[in-house]
Amino acid sequence: MVIGLGNLYTSLAGKGAKCGEGCKQFALYLPPAKLDHMLKAGIVGLPNVGKSTLFNALVANAQATAANFPFCTIEPNIGSVAVPDERLSLLSDLSCSKNLVPTRIEFVDIAGLVKGASKGEGLGNQFLANIREVDAIVHVVRCFEDDDVIHVSGSIGPARDVEVINLELGLADLSQIEKRRDRLKKQLRTSENAKLEDQALEKIQIALESGFPANSVQLSSEEKMFIKPLGLLTSKPIIYATNVSEKDLAAGNQNCSEVINLADKESAEVIRVSAQVESELIELGEKERLDFLESLGVSEGGLKSLIKATYKILGLRTYFTTGEKETRAWTIKEGMTAPQAAGVIHTDFERGFIRAQTIGYEKLVEAGSLSEARNKGWLRSEGKDYVVNEGDVMEFLFNV
């Protein structure tokens, strides 16, 4: 039996049509949605760099304690936020959707690390373990001067601070690799897989001992598969968030330049945020928020900047499904084919994939309705080899 994906896959309302006119719902049973893990970013840094203040601002209803002393975050605080995407609202209006479902990202506020954390100093390995669970690391670097806020090293030094954190992450990885290689020794004579894993670990160990992160090592797909369960900290993409004062938010300062130079060498992303500004934005309405940001010389808040950087460094894309029941955003990896994108919704859809009715977001908005897009020849029928583009609006047909 061939059917189109329903629950949210419907024909779009004609331009200007009232909800219910021109919106015909496909009637079909949908199995429960596939539950992939939510995109997760860990916020790390030295104590008193503004991590918890930023976390509280990004996750407005979070209950993390932001206090002017080290280790105020005793348990990792977790909160998820909707990924802002203006395209969702317009698609929802076109489809007369009853519900609008954005994709989400989870932030984990991890207690401040200090020199010696890899050996248990401060709150040590307890929090290094928390970082292993995230997809990307957001390293908050203090780039503001404030005599009232204690710095654990006694002065502002972005390059030094970055080095402290990166060194601790590297030492923790090195310790883990050495333990893993010891456990593999008994298997090396009899297991080809153990040999391959050990070879991969040896490459990374050499890099770490030379001061380079795990993600600087070229590994085959098979080698990557073997080391993935270790969750090596220095294999994770890093986004440096330079935390500045309100006056430096638009143009940055010399401290920011230090971090940018370091990030260039590591192929890391850098964003500029002001944790204090972000905390003030929470109290404002949408228009007041935009006016406030404009007065500071910036066009968007730190949340949008951070999410854009996260998507970029992880190679993520967004596609949409839309219909009378709901309009929804889905996050996929760059390069995914149409069946793989359907599989993000549910594995049954990938297995039974036939084709995908597809149109780019801009083209659909320009047409004003699905029927008009079809009349113009803009609606495409894509097969199993089609690589999904950013902003594609898709309806999948599949066998059940």
NUSEMI-731133 format. One record per residue: residue number from 1; residue in three letters; x, y negated, z negated of N, C-alpha, C in turn. Coordinates in steps of 0.2 Angstrom, whole numbers, plus 5000, padded with zeros to 4 digits. Example, Ala and Ser with C-alpha at 12.3 -4.5 7.8 and 13.67 -1.06 7.14 Angstrom:
BEGIN
1,ala,5066,5028,4961,5062,5022,4961,5066,5016,4961
2,ser,5064,5011,4965,5068,5005,4964,5064,5000,4961
***
This chain:
BEGIN
1,met,5004,5006,5000,5000,5000,5000,5004,4994,5000
2,val,5003,4989,5004,5007,4983,5005,5003,4977,5002
3,ile,5006,4974,4997,5002,4968,4994,5007,4962,4993
4,gly,5005,4956,4992,5009,4951,4991,5009,4950,4983
5,leu,5015,4947,4981,5016,4946,4974,5011,4941,4971
6,gly,5007,4943,4966,5002,4939,4964,5004,4936,4957
7,asn,4999,4935,4953,5000,4932,4946,5002,4924,4948
8,leu,5006,4923,4953,5008,4916,4954,5009,4915,4961
9,tyr,5007,4920,4966,5009,4920,4973,5002,4919,4976
10,thr,5001,4913,4978,4994,4911,4981,4996,4906,4987
11,ser,4990,4905,4991,4991,4900,4996,4990,4894,4993
12,leu,4994,4889,4995,4994,4882,4992,4988,4878,4994
13,ala,4986,4874,4990,4980,4869,4992,4982,4865,4997
14,gly,4977,4863,5001,4978,4858,5006,4980,4851,5003
15,lys,4984,4847,5007,4985,4841,5004,4979,4837,5003
16,gly,4979,4834,4996,4973,4830,4994,4967,4834,4992
17,ala,4967,4841,4993,4962,4845,4991,4961,4845,4983
18,lys,4955,4846,4981,4954,4847,4974,4956,4854,4971
19,cys,4957,4854,4965,4959,4861,4962,4953,4866,4963
20,gly,4955,4871,4966,4949,4876,4968,4948,4876,4975
21,glu,4949,4871,4979,4948,4871,4986,4954,4872,4989
22,gly,4954,4878,4993,4960,4879,4997,4965,4883,4993
23,cys,4963,4885,4987,4968,4889,4983,4965,4896,4981
24,lys,4967,4901,4986,4964,4907,4985,4969,4912,4982
25,gln,4967,4915,4976,4971,4919,4972,4971,4926,4975
26,phe,4977,4929,4976,4977,4936,4977,4975,4940,4971
27,ala,4971,4945,4972,4969,4949,4966,4973,4956,4966
28,leu,4978,4956,4962,4981,4962,4961,4984,4963,4954
29,tyr,4986,4969,4952,4989,4970,4945,4996,4969,4946
30,leu,4999,4965,4941,5006,4964,4940,5009,4968,4934
31,pro,5014,4972,4935,5017,4975,4929,5020,4969,4925
32,pro,5022,4971,4918,5025,4966,4914,5032,4963,4918
33,ala,5033,4957,4917,5039,4954,4920,5045,4957,4917
34,lys,5050,4957,4921,5057,4959,4919,5060,4955,4914
35,leu,5063,4957,4909,5065,4953,4904,5073,4953,4904
36,asp,5076,4949,4908,5083,4948,4908,5085,4943,4902
37,his,5091,4943,4900,5093,4939,4894,5093,4932,4897
38,met,5091,4927,4892,5091,4920,4893,5098,4918,4894
39,leu,5099,4913,4899,5105,4910,4900,5107,4907,4893
40,lys,5113,4908,4891,5115,4906,4884,5122,4902,4884
41,ala,5122,4896,4881,5128,4893,4881,5130,4891,4873
42,gly,5136,4893,4872,5139,4892,4865,5142,4885,4864
43,ile,5140,4881,4859,5143,4875,4858,5149,4875,4852
44,val,5155,4874,4854,5161,4875,4850,5165,4869,4849
45,gly,5169,4869,4845,5174,4863,4844,5176,4863,4837
46,leu,5181,4858,4835,5183,4857,4829,5178,4855,4824
47,pro,5179,4855,4818,5174,4852,4813,5173,4844,4814
48,asn,5167,4842,4814,5166,4834,4814,5167,4831,4821
49,val,5166,4835,4826,5167,4832,4833,5160,4830,4836
50,gly,5155,4832,4832,5148,4830,4834,5144,4836,4837
51,lys,5146,4842,4836,5143,4848,4839,5136,4848,4836
52,ser,5135,4848,4830,5128,4849,4827,5123,4843,4829
53,thr,5126,4837,4829,5122,4831,4831,5120,4832,4838
54,leu,5124,4835,4842,5123,4836,4849,5117,4841,4850
55,phe,5118,4847,4846,5114,4852,4846,5107,4850,4844
56,asn,5106,4846,4838,5100,4844,4836,5097,4840,4841
57,ala,5100,4836,4845,5098,4832,4850,5095,4836,4856
58,leu,5099,4841,4858,5097,4845,4864,5091,4849,4862
59,val,5091,4852,4856,5085,4856,4854,5082,4852,4849
60,ala,5077,4848,4851,5075,4843,4846,5071,4846,4840
61,asn,5069,4852,4840,5065,4855,4835,5070,4859,4831
62,ala,5076,4860,4832,5081,4864,4829,5082,4861,4822
63,gln,5084,4865,4817,5085,4863,4810,5092,4863,4808
64,ala,5097,4863,4813,5104,4863,4811,5106,4857,4807
65,thr,5110,4858,4802,5112,4852,4798,5118,4849,4801
66,ala,5117,4842,4802,5123,4838,4804,5125,4834,4798
67,ala,5131,4836,4795,5134,4833,4790,5141,4831,4791
68,asn,5144,4826,4787,5150,4824,4788,5155,4828,4784
69,phe,5155,4835,4784,5160,4839,4781,5161,4845,4785
70,pro,5167,4848,4785,5168,4854,4789,5163,4860,4787
71,phe,5162,4864,4792,5158,4871,4791,5151,4870,4788
72,cys,5148,4864,4790,5141,4863,4788,5136,4868,4791
73,thr,5138,4871,4797,5134,4876,4800,5136,4883,4798
74,ile,5133,4886,4793,5135,4892,4790,5132,4898,4794
75,glu,5127,4898,4798,5125,4903,4802,5124,4899,4809
76,pro,5125,4903,4814,5125,4900,4821,5117,4898,4822
77,asn,5116,4892,4824,5109,4890,4825,5108,4890,4832
78,ile,5102,4893,4834,5100,4894,4841,5093,4891,4842
79,gly,5093,4888,4848,5087,4885,4851,5087,4885,4858
80,ser,5081,4886,4861,5081,4886,4868,5077,4879,4871
81,val,5079,4877,4876,5076,4871,4879,5074,4873,4886
82,ala,5068,4869,4889,5066,4870,4896,5071,4866,4900
83,val,5073,4869,4906,5077,4866,4910,5073,4861,4914
84,pro,5075,4854,4914,5071,4849,4917,5072,4850,4925
85,asp,5066,4850,4928,5066,4850,4935,5060,4847,4938
86,glu,5061,4841,4941,5055,4837,4943,5051,4840,4949
87,arg,5055,4845,4952,5051,4848,4958,5045,4853,4956
88,leu,5046,4855,4949,5040,4859,4947,5034,4856,4947
89,ser,5033,4850,4945,5027,4846,4944,5024,4845,4951
90,leu,5028,4843,4956,5025,4842,4962,5022,4848,4965
91,leu,5026,4854,4965,5024,4860,4967,5017,4862,4963
92,ser,5017,4861,4957,5011,4863,4953,5005,4859,4956
93,asp,5006,4852,4957,5001,4848,4960,4998,4851,4966
94,leu,5003,4853,4971,5001,4855,4977,4997,4861,4977
95,ser,4998,4866,4972,4995,4872,4971,4989,4872,4967
96,cys,4988,4866,4964,4983,4866,4958,4984,4871,4953
97,ser,4990,4872,4951,4992,4877,4946,4989,4876,4939
98,lys,4987,4881,4936,4984,4880,4929,4990,4880,4924
99,asn,4996,4883,4926,5001,4883,4921,5008,4881,4925
100,leu,5012,4878,4921,5019,4876,4924,5024,4879,4920
101,val,5028,4884,4922,5033,4887,4918,5040,4886,4921
102,pro,5044,4882,4917,5051,4881,4919,5055,4886,4916
103,thr,5061,4887,4919,5066,4892,4917,5069,4888,4910
104,arg,5073,4892,4906,5075,4890,4900,5082,4892,4899
105,ile,5086,4888,4895,5093,4889,4893,5093,4889,4885
106,glu,5097,4893,4882,5098,4894,4875,5104,4891,4873
107,phe,5104,4887,4868,5111,4884,4865,5112,4887,4858
108,val,5118,4889,4857,5120,4891,4851,5125,4887,4848
109,asp,5124,4884,4842,5128,4879,4838,5133,4884,4834
110,ile,5139,4884,4835,5144,4888,4832,5148,4884,4827
111,ala,5149,4886,4821,5153,4882,4816,5160,4880,4819
112,gly,5162,4874,4816,5168,4872,4818,5174,4877,4817
113,leu,5178,4877,4822,5184,4882,4822,5190,4877,4819
114,val,5195,4881,4816,5201,4877,4814,5207,4881,4816
115,lys,5213,4878,4816,5219,4882,4817,5219,4888,4813
116,gly,5221,4894,4815,5221,4900,4811,5214,4904,4811
117,ala,5209,4902,4815,5203,4905,4815,5203,4912,4817
118,ser,5208,4913,4822,5208,4920,4825,5211,4925,4819
119,lys,5214,4922,4814,5217,4926,4809,5212,4926,4802
120,gly,5206,4923,4803,5202,4922,4798,5202,4916,4794
121,glu,5206,4911,4796,5205,4904,4793,5199,4901,4794
122,gly,5197,4896,4789,5190,4893,4790,5185,4898,4789
123,leu,5181,4898,4794,5175,4903,4795,5177,4909,4800
124,gly,5183,4908,4803,5186,4913,4807,5182,4918,4811
125,asn,5184,4924,4811,5181,4929,4816,5174,4930,4816
126,gln,5171,4928,4811,5163,4928,4811,5160,4924,4816
127,phe,5163,4918,4818,5161,4914,4823,5164,4915,4830
128,leu,5170,4918,4830,5173,4920,4836,5168,4926,4839
129,ala,5165,4930,4835,5161,4935,4837,5155,4932,4840
130,asn,5152,4927,4837,5146,4924,4840,5147,4921,4847
131,ile,5153,4919,4849,5155,4916,4855,5155,4921,4861
132,arg,5156,4928,4859,5157,4933,4863,5150,4934,4867
133,glu,5145,4932,4863,5138,4933,4866,5135,4928,4871
134,val,5139,4923,4872,5136,4918,4877,5139,4919,4884
135,asp,5136,4915,4889,5138,4915,4896,5143,4910,4897
136,ala,5142,4905,4894,5147,4899,4895,5149,4896,4888
137,ile,5154,4893,4888,5156,4889,4882,5156,4882,4883
138,val,5153,4878,4879,5152,4871,4879,5157,4868,4873
139,his,5163,4866,4875,5168,4864,4871,5167,4856,4869
140,val,5165,4854,4864,5164,4847,4862,5170,4844,4860
141,val,5173,4839,4863,5179,4836,4861,5178,4829,4859
142,arg,5180,4827,4853,5179,4821,4850,5183,4815,4854
143,cys,5180,4811,4857,5183,4805,4861,5181,4798,4858
144,phe,5178,4798,4852,5176,4792,4849,5180,4790,4843
145,glu,5181,4784,4841,5184,4782,4835,5179,4780,4830
146,asp,5180,4782,4824,5175,4781,4818,5179,4782,4812
147,asp,5181,4777,4808,5184,4778,4802,5180,4782,4797
148,asp,5173,4781,4797,5169,4784,4793,5168,4792,4794
149,val,5170,4794,4799,5169,4802,4801,5176,4805,4801
150,ile,5177,4809,4796,5183,4813,4795,5185,4817,4801
151,his,5192,4817,4803,5194,4821,4808,5199,4826,4804
152,val,5198,4832,4805,5202,4837,4802,5210,4837,4803
153,ser,5212,4834,4808,5219,4833,4809,5221,4826,4807
154,gly,5217,4821,4805,5218,4815,4803,5218,4809,4808
155,ser,5218,4811,4814,5218,4806,4820,5214,4809,4826
156,ile,5212,4805,4831,5209,4807,4837,5215,4809,4842
157,gly,5214,4815,4844,5219,4818,4849,5216,4823,4853
158,pro,5212,4822,4859,5208,4826,4863,5213,4832,4865
159,ala,5218,4831,4868,5223,4836,4871,5225,4841,4866
160,arg,5227,4838,4860,5229,4843,4854,5223,4847,4852
161,asp,5217,4844,4851,5211,4847,4849,5209,4853,4853
162,val,5209,4851,4860,5208,4857,4865,5212,4862,4864
163,glu,5219,4861,4863,5224,4866,4863,5223,4870,4857
164,val,5221,4867,4851,5219,4871,4845,5214,4877,4846
165,ile,5208,4874,4849,5203,4879,4851,5205,4884,4856
166,asn,5208,4882,4861,5210,4887,4866,5215,4892,4864
167,leu,5219,4890,4860,5224,4894,4857,5221,4900,4853
168,glu,5216,4898,4848,5213,4902,4844,5209,4907,4848
169,leu,5205,4905,4853,5202,4910,4858,5206,4915,4861
170,gly,5212,4912,4863,5217,4917,4866,5220,4922,4862
171,leu,5221,4920,4856,5224,4924,4851,5219,4929,4849
172,ala,5213,4927,4848,5208,4932,4847,5207,4938,4852
173,asp,5207,4935,4858,5207,4940,4864,5213,4945,4864
174,leu,5219,4942,4863,5225,4946,4863,5225,4951,4857
175,ser,5222,4950,4851,5221,4955,4846,5216,4960,4848
176,gln,5211,4958,4851,5206,4963,4854,5209,4968,4859
177,ile,5213,4965,4864,5215,4969,4869,5220,4974,4866
178,glu,5225,4972,4861,5229,4976,4858,5226,4982,4855
179,lys,5221,4981,4851,5217,4986,4848,5214,4991,4853
180,arg,5211,4988,4858,5208,4992,4863,5213,4997,4867
181,arg,5219,4994,4869,5224,4998,4872,5226,5004,4867
182,asp,5227,5002,4861,5229,5008,4856,5224,5013,4856
183,arg,5217,5012,4857,5212,5017,4857,5212,5021,4864
184,leu,5214,5018,4869,5215,5021,4875,5220,5026,4876
185,lys,5225,5025,4872,5232,5029,4873,5230,5037,4874
186,lys,5226,5039,4870,5225,5046,4870,5221,5049,4876
187,gln,5218,5044,4880,5214,5046,4886,5218,5045,4892
188,leu,5224,5042,4892,5227,5040,4898,5229,5046,4902
189,arg,5231,5051,4899,5233,5057,4903,5228,5061,4907
190,thr,5222,5060,4904,5216,5064,4907,5211,5060,4910
191,ser,5210,5054,4909,5205,5050,4912,5207,5044,4916
192,glu,5205,5045,4923,5207,5040,4928,5204,5033,4926
193,asn,5198,5033,4923,5195,5027,4921,5199,5023,4915
194,ala,5201,5027,4911,5205,5024,4905,5212,5021,4908
195,lys,5215,5024,4913,5220,5021,4916,5219,5015,4920
196,leu,5213,5014,4923,5211,5008,4927,5210,5003,4922
197,glu,5206,5004,4916,5205,4999,4911,5211,4997,4908
198,asp,5216,5001,4906,5222,5000,4903,5226,4995,4908
199,gln,5226,4996,4914,5230,4992,4919,5227,4985,4919
200,ala,5220,4985,4919,5217,4978,4919,5219,4974,4912
201,leu,5218,4978,4907,5220,4975,4900,5227,4972,4900
202,glu,5232,4976,4903,5239,4974,4903,5240,4968,4907
203,lys,5236,4967,4912,5237,4961,4916,5235,4955,4912
204,ile,5229,4956,4909,5227,4950,4905,5231,4949,4899
205,gln,5234,4954,4896,5238,4953,4890,5244,4949,4892
206,ile,5247,4951,4898,5253,4947,4900,5251,4940,4901
207,ala,5245,4938,4904,5243,4931,4905,5242,4928,4898
208,leu,5239,4931,4893,5238,4928,4887,5244,4927,4883
209,glu,5249,4931,4884,5255,4930,4880,5259,4925,4883
210,ser,5258,4923,4890,5261,4918,4893,5257,4911,4892
211,gly,5252,4911,4889,5248,4905,4887,5243,4904,4892
212,phe,5241,4909,4896,5235,4908,4901,5229,4912,4899
213,pro,5223,4909,4901,5217,4913,4899,5216,4919,4903
214,ala,5211,4923,4901,5209,4929,4904,5206,4928,4911
215,asn,5203,4922,4912,5199,4921,4918,5204,4918,4924
216,ser,5211,4918,4922,5216,4916,4927,5219,4922,4930
217,val,5217,4928,4928,5219,4934,4931,5215,4937,4936
218,gln,5218,4938,4942,5214,4941,4947,5213,4949,4946
219,leu,5206,4951,4946,5204,4957,4945,5200,4960,4950
220,ser,5200,4966,4951,5195,4969,4956,5188,4970,4953
221,ser,5183,4971,4957,5176,4972,4954,5176,4978,4949
222,glu,5180,4983,4951,5180,4989,4946,5183,4987,4939
223,glu,5189,4983,4940,5192,4981,4934,5188,4977,4930
224,lys,5184,4972,4933,5180,4968,4929,5175,4972,4925
225,met,5172,4977,4929,5167,4981,4926,5170,4984,4919
226,phe,5176,4986,4919,5179,4990,4913,5180,4985,4907
227,ile,5182,4979,4909,5183,4974,4903,5177,4970,4901
228,lys,5172,4970,4905,5166,4966,4903,5163,4967,4896
229,pro,5163,4974,4894,5160,4975,4887,5164,4972,4882
230,leu,5170,4970,4883,5174,4967,4878,5172,4959,4876
231,gly,5169,4956,4881,5167,4949,4880,5172,4945,4879
232,leu,5178,4945,4882,5184,4941,4881,5182,4934,4881
233,leu,5184,4930,4876,5182,4923,4875,5185,4919,4881
234,thr,5191,4920,4882,5195,4916,4887,5193,4918,4895
235,ser,5188,4923,4895,5186,4924,4902,5179,4920,4903
236,lys,5177,4917,4898,5171,4913,4899,5172,4906,4902
237,pro,5167,4904,4907,5168,4898,4909,5167,4892,4904
238,ile,5171,4887,4905,5171,4882,4899,5169,4875,4902
239,ile,5164,4872,4899,5162,4865,4900,5165,4861,4895
240,tyr,5169,4856,4896,5171,4851,4891,5166,4845,4890
241,ala,5163,4844,4885,5159,4839,4883,5162,4833,4879
242,thr,5164,4828,4883,5168,4823,4879,5163,4818,4875
243,asn,5163,4819,4869,5158,4815,4865,5161,4808,4864
244,val,5158,4803,4866,5160,4796,4866,5155,4792,4862
245,ser,5157,4786,4861,5152,4781,4858,5148,4778,4863
246,glu,5143,4775,4861,5138,4772,4865,5141,4767,4871
247,lys,5146,4763,4869,5148,4758,4873,5153,4762,4879
248,asp,5155,4768,4877,5159,4771,4882,5156,4776,4886
249,leu,5149,4777,4886,5145,4782,4889,5146,4781,4897
250,ala,5145,4775,4899,5145,4774,4906,5152,4775,4910
251,ala,5157,4772,4907,5164,4772,4910,5169,4777,4907
252,gly,5167,4780,4901,5172,4784,4897,5178,4780,4894
253,asn,5183,4783,4892,5189,4779,4889,5195,4784,4891
254,gln,5201,4782,4888,5207,4785,4889,5207,4792,4886
255,asn,5203,4793,4881,5203,4800,4878,5199,4805,4883
256,cys,5194,4802,4886,5190,4806,4891,5195,4808,4897
257,ser,5199,4803,4899,5204,4805,4904,5209,4810,4902
258,glu,5211,4811,4896,5215,4816,4894,5212,4823,4895
259,val,5205,4823,4893,5201,4830,4894,5201,4831,4901
260,ile,5199,4826,4905,5198,4827,4913,5205,4830,4916
261,asn,5210,4828,4914,5217,4830,4916,5218,4838,4914
262,leu,5216,4839,4908,5216,4846,4906,5212,4851,4910
263,ala,5205,4849,4911,5200,4852,4914,5202,4854,4921
264,asp,5205,4849,4925,5207,4850,4932,5212,4856,4932
265,lys,5217,4856,4927,5221,4862,4928,5218,4869,4927
266,glu,5212,4869,4923,5209,4875,4921,5203,4876,4926
267,ser,5202,4872,4930,5196,4872,4935,5189,4873,4930
268,ala,5189,4869,4925,5184,4868,4921,5179,4862,4922
269,glu,5173,4862,4920,5169,4857,4921,5169,4852,4915
270,val,5168,4845,4917,5168,4840,4911,5162,4836,4912
271,ile,5159,4835,4906,5153,4830,4906,5155,4825,4901
272,arg,5152,4819,4901,5152,4814,4896,5146,4813,4892
273,val,5146,4814,4886,5140,4813,4882,5141,4809,4876
274,ser,5136,4806,4873,5136,4803,4867,5131,4806,4862
275,ala,5133,4810,4858,5129,4814,4853,5124,4809,4849
276,gln,5127,4803,4848,5123,4798,4844,5117,4796,4849
277,val,5119,4794,4855,5114,4792,4860,5108,4797,4861
278,glu,5111,4803,4861,5106,4809,4862,5101,4809,4856
279,ser,5103,4808,4850,5099,4809,4845,5094,4803,4844
280,glu,5096,4797,4847,5091,4792,4848,5086,4793,4853
281,leu,5088,4796,4858,5083,4797,4864,5077,4801,4862
282,ile,5078,4806,4857,5073,4810,4854,5067,4806,4852
283,glu,5068,4800,4849,5062,4796,4846,5059,4792,4852
284,leu,5061,4792,4858,5058,4788,4863,5054,4791,4868
285,gly,5049,4787,4870,5045,4790,4876,5048,4790,4882
286,glu,5045,4793,4888,5049,4794,4894,5051,4787,4897
287,lys,5047,4782,4897,5049,4776,4900,5054,4772,4896
288,glu,5053,4772,4889,5058,4769,4885,5065,4773,4885
289,arg,5065,4779,4886,5071,4783,4887,5075,4781,4893
290,leu,5071,4781,4899,5074,4778,4905,5077,4771,4905
291,asp,5073,4767,4901,5075,4760,4901,5082,4760,4896
292,phe,5082,4764,4891,5088,4764,4887,5094,4766,4890
293,leu,5093,4772,4894,5099,4775,4898,5101,4770,4903
294,glu,5096,4766,4906,5098,4761,4911,5102,4756,4908
295,ser,5100,4754,4902,5104,4748,4899,5111,4750,4897
296,leu,5112,4757,4896,5119,4759,4895,5123,4760,4901
297,gly,5120,4760,4907,5123,4761,4913,5123,4768,4916
298,val,5119,4772,4913,5119,4779,4915,5111,4781,4918
299,ser,5111,4786,4922,5104,4787,4925,5101,4793,4922
300,glu,5105,4797,4918,5102,4803,4915,5105,4805,4908
301,gly,5101,4808,4904,5104,4810,4897,5109,4816,4897
302,gly,5111,4818,4892,5116,4823,4891,5114,4830,4893
303,leu,5107,4831,4891,5104,4838,4893,5105,4839,4900
304,lys,5102,4835,4904,5103,4836,4911,5110,4837,4914
305,ser,5114,4833,4911,5121,4833,4914,5124,4840,4912
306,leu,5123,4842,4906,5125,4848,4903,5122,4854,4907
307,ile,5116,4854,4908,5113,4860,4912,5115,4860,4919
308,lys,5116,4854,4922,5119,4854,4929,5126,4857,4929
309,ala,5130,4855,4924,5137,4858,4924,5137,4865,4923
310,thr,5132,4868,4918,5132,4875,4917,5130,4879,4923
311,tyr,5125,4876,4927,5123,4880,4933,5128,4880,4938
312,lys,5132,4874,4938,5137,4874,4943,5143,4879,4942
313,ile,5145,4879,4935,5151,4883,4934,5149,4891,4934
314,leu,5143,4892,4932,5141,4899,4932,5138,4902,4939
315,gly,5138,4897,4944,5136,4899,4951,5128,4901,4951
316,leu,5124,4897,4948,5117,4898,4948,5113,4894,4952
317,arg,5107,4897,4954,5103,4893,4959,5096,4894,4956
318,thr,5091,4890,4958,5084,4890,4956,5080,4891,4963
319,tyr,5075,4896,4962,5070,4896,4967,5063,4896,4964
320,phe,5058,4895,4967,5051,4894,4964,5046,4899,4967
321,thr,5041,4901,4963,5035,4904,4965,5029,4899,4963
322,thr,5024,4899,4967,5019,4894,4965,5012,4897,4968
323,gly,5007,4895,4964,5000,4897,4966,4995,4894,4961
324,glu,4989,4896,4961,4984,4893,4957,4985,4895,4950
325,lys,4987,4901,4949,4988,4903,4942,4994,4899,4938
326,glu,5000,4899,4942,5006,4896,4939,5011,4894,4944
327,thr,5015,4889,4943,5021,4887,4946,5026,4888,4942
328,arg,5031,4892,4944,5037,4894,4940,5044,4894,4943
329,ala,5049,4892,4939,5056,4892,4942,5059,4898,4939
330,trp,5063,4901,4944,5067,4907,4942,5075,4905,4943
331,thr,5079,4908,4939,5086,4907,4939,5089,4913,4942
332,ile,5093,4912,4947,5097,4918,4950,5104,4916,4951
333,lys,5108,4921,4953,5115,4919,4954,5116,4918,4962
334,glu,5121,4913,4963,5122,4911,4970,5124,4917,4974
335,gly,5121,4918,4980,5122,4924,4984,5117,4929,4984
336,met,5113,4929,4979,5108,4934,4979,5103,4934,4985
337,thr,5101,4940,4987,5097,4941,4993,5090,4941,4990
338,ala,5085,4941,4995,5078,4940,4993,5076,4946,4989
339,pro,5078,4953,4990,5076,4958,4986,5078,4957,4979
340,gln,5085,4955,4978,5087,4954,4972,5084,4948,4968
341,ala,5082,4943,4972,5078,4938,4968,5071,4940,4966
342,ala,5068,4944,4970,5062,4947,4968,5063,4952,4962
343,gly,5069,4955,4961,5070,4959,4956,5071,4956,4949
344,val,5072,4949,4949,5073,4945,4943,5066,4945,4940
345,ile,5061,4945,4944,5054,4945,4941,5052,4952,4939
346,his,5053,4957,4943,5052,4964,4940,5056,4968,4945
347,thr,5059,4974,4942,5063,4978,4946,5058,4982,4951
348,asp,5052,4983,4950,5048,4986,4955,5047,4982,4962
349,phe,5048,4975,4961,5047,4971,4967,5054,4972,4971
350,glu,5059,4973,4968,5065,4974,4972,5065,4981,4975
351,arg,5063,4986,4972,5063,4992,4975,5058,4993,4981
352,gly,5052,4990,4980,5047,4990,4985,5047,4984,4990
353,phe,5052,4980,4990,5053,4974,4994,5052,4976,5002
354,ile,5048,4972,5005,5047,4972,5012,5049,4966,5016
355,arg,5047,4960,5014,5049,4954,5016,5047,4948,5012
356,ala,5049,4942,5013,5048,4936,5009,5046,4931,5013
357,gln,5040,4928,5012,5037,4922,5015,5041,4916,5012
358,thr,5045,4912,5016,5049,4907,5013,5049,4900,5016
359,ile,5049,4895,5012,5050,4888,5014,5054,4884,5009
360,gly,5058,4880,5012,5062,4876,5007,5057,4871,5004
361,tyr,5059,4869,4998,5055,4864,4994,5054,4858,4998
362,glu,5059,4855,5000,5058,4848,5004,5053,4849,5010
363,lys,5054,4854,5013,5049,4855,5019,5042,4856,5017
364,leu,5041,4860,5012,5034,4861,5009,5031,4854,5007
365,val,5035,4850,5003,5032,4844,5001,5031,4840,5007
366,glu,5035,4840,5012,5034,4836,5018,5028,4838,5022
367,ala,5027,4845,5022,5021,4847,5025,5014,4846,5021
368,gly,5015,4846,5015,5009,4844,5010,5005,4850,5009
369,ser,5006,4856,5012,5002,4862,5011,5005,4868,5014
370,leu,5003,4873,5012,5006,4879,5015,5003,4880,5022
371,ser,4997,4879,5023,4994,4880,5029,4997,4875,5035
372,glu,4998,4869,5032,5001,4864,5037,5008,4866,5039
373,ala,5012,4869,5034,5018,4871,5035,5018,4877,5040
374,arg,5013,4881,5039,5013,4887,5044,5011,4884,5051
375,asn,5007,4879,5052,5005,4877,5058,5011,4874,5062
376,lys,5016,4871,5058,5022,4868,5060,5027,4873,5062
377,gly,5026,4879,5060,5031,4884,5061,5037,4884,5056
378,trp,5035,4881,5050,5041,4880,5045,5041,4886,5040
379,leu,5036,4890,5040,5035,4895,5035,5039,4901,5039
380,arg,5044,4904,5035,5048,4909,5038,5047,4916,5035
381,ser,5048,4921,5039,5047,4928,5036,5054,4931,5036
382,glu,5057,4931,5030,5064,4933,5029,5064,4941,5026
383,gly,5069,4944,5029,5070,4951,5027,5075,4953,5021
384,lys,5077,4959,5021,5081,4961,5015,5088,4958,5015
385,asp,5091,4955,5020,5097,4952,5020,5097,4945,5019
386,tyr,5092,4942,5018,5091,4935,5018,5094,4933,5011
387,val,5099,4928,5011,5102,4925,5005,5098,4919,5003
388,val,5095,4919,4997,5091,4914,4994,5094,4907,4993
389,asn,5091,4902,4996,5094,4895,4995,5091,4892,4989
390,glu,5095,4887,4987,5093,4882,4981,5086,4879,4983
391,gly,5081,4880,4979,5075,4876,4980,5070,4880,4985
392,asp,5072,4886,4987,5067,4890,4991,5060,4891,4987
393,val,5055,4891,4990,5048,4893,4988,5046,4899,4991
394,met,5045,4904,4987,5045,4911,4990,5038,4915,4988
395,glu,5036,4919,4992,5031,4924,4991,5033,4931,4994
396,phe,5033,4936,4989,5036,4942,4991,5031,4947,4993
397,leu,5032,4951,4998,5027,4956,5000,5031,4963,4999
398,phe,5028,4968,4996,5031,4974,4993,5027,4980,4993
399,asn,5029,4986,4994,5026,4992,4993,5025,4994,4986
400,val,5019,4997,4984,5018,4999,4978,5016,5007,4978
***
